[in-house]
Amino acid sequence: MSSQEVQGTCCQDHPDNTVERFCTTCTKRVCKRCIMSCYKDHHDILTMSDAIDAFNKQVTEVIRSAEDIKQELENTFHSIMDDKADFESHVKKIKEVIKMHKETIVSKVEEETKKLLLDLGNVCKQKNDAIEGQVKELESHQMELQSLKRSSSETMNQPEKTKTLDDFNTNINEVKKNVKEMNSQYLSCANNLKPNVTFNSDLDDALTKGLGEITSVDNRFIIEKDDRSITVSKGQTFEVKAESLDKSDTCKVAATLITPSGKQTATEVEHMGSGEYRIKGRCDKEGDWKMEITAGVAHFKGSPVNIKVEPLGLIDNIKIATHKQIWYGVSDVVFNSDSCILVSSDCNELLKFTKSGKFVANIKLAENAKVSKMHSMGNGHIVYSDRQRNIVVMLNDKFEECMQFGKKILKRPLGLTVNNKTQVLYVVDIKANCVCKFDIDGGSLLGKIFLENRNDVDCPNDVTLTREGHLLVTEWSSSRIQMINANGTFTKTLVSKGPNDGKVIHPCAIETDKDENIIVSSDNKVQLFDKNGVFLKRIDTDDDGLKYPFRIIVISNRPQTIAVFDYKDNNVKIFYF
């Protein structure tokens, strides 16, 4: 509609007049009469041409906007369709991959199943071969006996053939001996042979290491339960105990160590008699090892032994300084019978930690107690030297004071140990330069051991026992370790003074492990010696940050583990050694 046609249109409010303008305020066409009213109210008045042009521009913008939105909707639709197609294509590929993976797994399972069945067949062959061997030997003995019986019958009524009959009788007894030996070997070993299957329950391991294993097991041969799965440190010599329920067994026992890579090496087996065996091993690489133990063709029950080999060195650091109870300063650490670490401070309390370093409890002692050194007796009891009261105190398994030693005898007790066989308590008295012996049951003084070449200084500071009952005494000022026999006589200087490895400067603590090795802490290092004082190695390294290893305690034999109290850092470091 043109602007002229619009102007010829009649006004809605005044039909007698035609519209001439457009009021944007009223949003309607207006005539002359309407215009006067709109002007009076200050409305915006446009010519019809301008109004139509402005409106058409708006319409055009709306249409363009709608077109843009339409295009955007179309693009979104195409994007959705493309995404759907991509998704369906990806799903199709995944289905193909799943199918291929399934076929791979099925093929692997079928392959491993064939292998297990083949291994089972080999065990069956072992059994059948053993039975066939028995049958052949039995037939041989039967034929020999039949021949001897027939020949013996032919001597009937001929007493002049006594010598011949004696020979027959000797041969029969020899057959009898062979049959008995056969029963001992075949019947004790082969006839008890049974197949055993162990499955790998982890899918990944099953696909990489196999579904499981078929072994032949003789249930009369047993590995001790605690030895069927063990943890040791790298290079540690360990022992596995096994036994035969047949105390007179004559089967050949063999052991094989298997590395993580599958390499096999025969290892030492010692027959202790009465069906007991000791199998020694040593793993020189970290990782998961195995030890197969067999009797003849059969595995021991519990074989193969699983062996986890841990790396050497620092494994944990217990931050004692973070516990506000310890502001007095640590004096000693000890491993209690409940497998917890006890830490003493220069006051009347003990802190109890797990081996992982978790704080467990605070244990109060006598009000005037000051712990210098502790020793766990292995039965839940603990003895400690008290430098405030100059006595040794025994605590029961509830940490209650149950006995005192050395009152008015000890001048300044420090290191101490107990011989559980002889029930003798040994206490180093650094003021008297001697080791005092007390009866652990009655508390009486049994004697004093004075050290060789003593100067009038505070020298002896710690003591421990060897398996033979010899005393090992550390001397702080003289920087050496003495060995004293069970009679109190000086034997030799086990370790002498020096800054190099294999020597000591100001030794602070000494312990022995289950293998009779000797562990010594001295200035800035912890060292391992054999029972003769021959240097084996350093337990710590320079990178471990061990500043002043004041106290030490062996807390585990498998793996070989030691706790070391670092005096300067006020913490306890845990090492595999």
C-alpha angles and dihedrals in degrees: 000000000000124000090250091055090049092050089054090058119107120248114253093222096039109032092184091063130065123229116260107168143018123241109212090192094056091030092223143101113266138199128215093277092049091048092059090054093046092049089050089056092044095246122167109255123194133182112256090246093055092043092051092046092049092046093047089052088055091048090049090051091049091049091047090048090049090049090050091050090046090052090047090050090050091048090048090049092051090047091052091048091048090048090049090051091048090047093050090047091049091047089050091052091047090051089052091048091048090050091049090046090049091050090048092050092044090049090048092047091049090049092048091045090055089049092051091048089048090051089048088051090052091053089049089050089052089053094045092046090051091049092045089051090051092048093049092049091046091051090049091051091045092052091047091049091047090052092047091047092051092047091048090052090054090061091061112132091010107106090169087073094065091122091053091049090051089054090051090050091050090052091048091052089049090054089049090053091049091050091051091049090048090053090049093052107031101031094045095046115021099034091055091052113123131170118245128191127202119188128210103233095190109088096211092048090045091056095045103032101026138268093274144299137274115213135169109241130194106199091202089070111069136182113214110261094237089054099051093084119021141167121217137169122253111281094009117143109228138178131223119201123214137165144194119228085214099074091196097048117151099190118128110251118206134177130202128192115214119201123217088261092053100255112149128215129176114237136198121284120189120196107214094186130250090064095301123133135187117201117193124203143171128196116202097186133059120247141061114327132176135209119206115203118190138180107208104313095338131088122235114249103266095031130164096051112215111228122191111197115204126201120255125250140040113359105163143013119206108205100218091171090068090068111085091209089071101061087114092066132253120276104177148348128218136178111236128213091254090063094255130125117241118204121196125202132196090272140059100291143080127209119217122210135173118241088259090059100256113147112241111172149337113238120202120214131189111317095245096041123124114182118217103167135359137202127193112219094202095240096082092273123116131196122201136180114238113208093187096057096024094231139107116245129202119211123197124224089279091054091249118145106250105161144015131207134196102015108173088000105073117069098190116348119200128149117034143172139176130229100216092193097055095027092231124146116211118201128183112224105196094187093053093038092228146096115248122211120212134183103247092209101045101022095229123143111255097185148297129263114209117203128237121268094002120188121201093261136100100272119139110071111156140025139189138171134244122219089260091055097256117147120236111200127188119214115203101194097037091044097221144105121236128201116214121185126233090268092058095254122139110251106177147312102271098189125014137204123286145112096241127088110280091038132077138224115197099342111211107183141011133197138168126219131215091271091057092252117146123231119198131183117205138149107336098335148065117219136193121218131176120244091273094055095258110150113245106172148308113271095204129047131217089253092060092077094228104166106173116000098203102167134018136188133180107233102174140017097197101070098015102244133175133187115215124193111215106208097197096048093037092224140111118239121200120213136186107216 
